[in-house]
Structure formats: structure tokens, C-alpha cells
Amino acid sequence: MRYFLGIRLPKELEETCERYRRAFKAPKTVAHLTVVPPFEWEQPAGELFKLLAEALEETKPFAVTGAGVGSFGNRVLFINVNLTPELEAMQKALTLCLKTAGVSVDNRPYHPHVTLATRLTAEEFSRYSRELADFHPEIDFVCSSLSIFEFTKERRWKEAHRLSF
């Protein structure tokens, strides 16, 4: 099975992001902050949930903050999220936990963000950037849980489990 680890957004922010994501034809995964990108897990899901819960034993609720719109080249538009020491520590702990369990995990530097549009053409990027010109998002909430998303038979990502800390 394929999974990824993410942080759900507060309802109001999630709804705002979803309006843009639907207008920009983004994948239908609920708006979120990815902590660990998709990976393969061959054992029962319960084993993954247990492993990740153990990795989060020392994690305490922490602030998630960010502001403004950013991009990866002209292919992705997103809301900036600050890489706080707490978020970075959680991301590193989860990545190390998975690697230690033999899981192949993305090794790119972690750049937290909330995706608004992805897989864009140059024309779409220009148009969507103009549409976002007056959008000045601010993120400020306390994170107290991690969501485990699973890729379903229907070829959609859905929240399979949530770990609170």
C-alpha cells in the first residue's frame, strides 16, 4: 500500500484552500501540510500506525505558522509554511523511523507548504498566479495530530488514521 504523512488544516483554512484547489484542478486530496511524501508499506496497516505512534511519543503540540504564496518553478503554487524547529524535528523523527524500518523515503530537503495547484503548464501558472495576486494567506494554528493518508483502490488519497500527541 502507498501512504503519506500529513497535518490537517483547521476547517476554515482547509475550506479556503479547497476553493482554490478546486478552481485550479488540483488533485482531490484534502488540503494538508505534507510531512513525509508518499512511500510504500508492505506490512499490515496496524503495524505502520504503531511504528509511527512510537516515533511520536516525545512530540508535543506545536505551532504551525506561515504566510504568503510561493512556487516551485512554474509547476506548483503553494502557501508558505515556516520550518520551525518542532516541525523539522517531527519530520526528521518520522523519516528516520521509516528508514530504520526499511522504507524508501524521499531524500529531498524538506520544504513545508500547502499545495494550491500542481502539474501546471506555463499558461496555467501565469493565469493562477494572477488569480492569487490578492490572496495573502496566513497560517497560525496548533498542531496536535498527524494524519496517515492511504492511496485507495479508487485511486484517491484518504485519511486512514490520525495519531494525536
C-alpha positions in Angstrom: 0.0 0.0 0.0 1.0 3.6 -0.5 0.8 6.1 2.3 1.9 9.7 3.1 2.0 11.6 6.4 0.4 15.0 6.7 -1.0 17.6 9.0 -4.7 18.5 8.5 -5.5 22.2 8.5 -8.1 24.0 10.6 -11.5 23.8 9.0 -11.7 27.4 7.8 -8.2 27.4 6.3 -8.9 24.0 4.7 -12.1 25.3 3.1 -10.3 28.4 1.7 -7.5 26.2 0.3 -10.1 23.8 -1.2 -11.8 26.6 -3.1 -8.6 27.5 -4.8 -7.6 23.8 -5.3 -10.9 23.0 -7.0 -10.7 26.1 -9.2 -7.1 25.2 -10.1 -8.0 21.5 -10.7 -5.5 20.3 -8.0 -5.7 16.6 -7.0 -8.7 15.9 -4.8 -6.7 15.1 -1.7 -7.9 17.3 1.1 -5.7 20.4 1.6 -2.9 19.5 4.0 0.7 20.0 5.0 2.8 17.1 3.9 5.3 15.8 6.5 6.5 12.7 4.7 5.7 12.3 1.0 4.3 9.0 -0.4 6.0 5.8 0.4 5.3 2.0 0.1 4.4 -0.1 3.1 4.1 -3.9 2.6 3.1 -4.9 6.2 -0.4 -4.6 7.8 -1.5 -1.0 8.3 -1.7 -1.5 12.0 2.0 -2.1 12.2 2.6 1.2 10.4 0.3 3.0 12.8 2.0 1.5 15.8 5.5 2.3 14.5 4.6 6.0 13.8 2.9 6.3 17.2 6.1 5.2 18.8 8.1 7.7 16.8 5.8 10.5 18.0 6.0 9.6 21.7 8.1 12.6 22.6 6.2 15.0 20.3 4.2 17.8 22.0 1.6 20.1 20.3 3.4 22.9 18.4 2.6 26.0 16.4 2.4 25.8 12.6 2.8 29.2 11.0 3.3 30.6 7.6 2.3 33.3 5.2 2.1 34.2 1.6 2.1 32.3 -1.7 5.2 30.7 -3.1 6.0 28.4 -6.0 8.3 25.6 -7.1 9.4 26.9 -10.5 6.3 27.4 -12.7 4.8 24.0 -11.9 3.5 24.3 -8.4 1.8 27.1 -6.4 1.5 26.9 -2.6 1.1 28.6 0.7 4.4 29.1 2.5 4.8 27.3 5.9 7.6 28.1 8.3 10.1 25.3 9.0 10.0 25.6 12.8 12.3 23.5 15.0 9.3 21.5 16.2 8.0 20.7 12.7 11.5 19.9 11.5 12.1 17.6 14.5 8.8 15.7 13.8 9.6 15.3 10.1 13.1 14.0 10.8 11.9 11.6 13.5 9.2 10.2 11.2 11.6 9.9 8.2 14.3 8.2 10.4 11.7 5.8 11.8 10.5 4.8 8.4 14.1 4.4 7.0 15.0 2.3 10.0 12.0 0.1 9.2 13.4 -0.4 5.6 11.1 2.0 3.9 12.5 4.1 1.0 11.7 7.7 1.8 12.2 10.8 -0.3 15.6 12.4 0.5 15.0 15.9 -0.9 15.3 18.7 1.6 12.0 19.3 3.5 10.2 22.4 2.4 6.8 22.6 4.2 3.9 24.1 2.2 0.2 23.7 1.4 -0.2 23.0 -2.3 -2.8 25.0 -4.1 -2.0 24.0 -7.7 0.3 21.4 -9.2 1.5 20.0 -12.5 0.9 23.3 -14.2 1.6 24.4 -17.7 3.3 27.8 -18.1 0.0 29.3 -19.2 -1.9 27.9 -16.2 0.9 29.1 -13.9 0.6 32.6 -15.2 -3.2 32.7 -15.0 -3.4 31.1 -11.5 -0.6 33.5 -10.2 -2.7 36.4 -11.4 -5.8 35.0 -9.6 -3.7 34.7 -6.4 -2.4 38.2 -6.6 -4.8 39.5 -3.9 -4.6 36.3 -1.8 -2.5 36.9 1.3 -2.9 33.8 3.4 -1.7 33.5 7.0 -1.3 30.2 8.8 -1.3 30.1 12.6 -2.6 27.1 14.4 -1.5 24.5 17.0 -0.8 21.0 15.5 -1.7 18.2 17.9 -2.1 15.3 15.5 -0.6 13.6 12.4 -2.8 12.1 9.7 -1.8 9.0 7.8 -3.2 9.1 4.3 -3.7 5.9 2.2 -4.0 5.6 -1.6 -7.3 3.7 -2.1 -8.4 1.3 -4.8 -10.4 4.2 -6.2 -7.1 5.9 -6.8 -7.7 8.6 -4.2 -5.8 9.6 -1.1 -7.9 9.4 2.0 -7.2 9.8 5.7 -6.8 6.3 7.1 -5.7 7.1 10.6 -4.9 10.0 12.9 -2.3 10.0 15.7 -2.8 12.6 18.4 0.1 13.9 20.6 
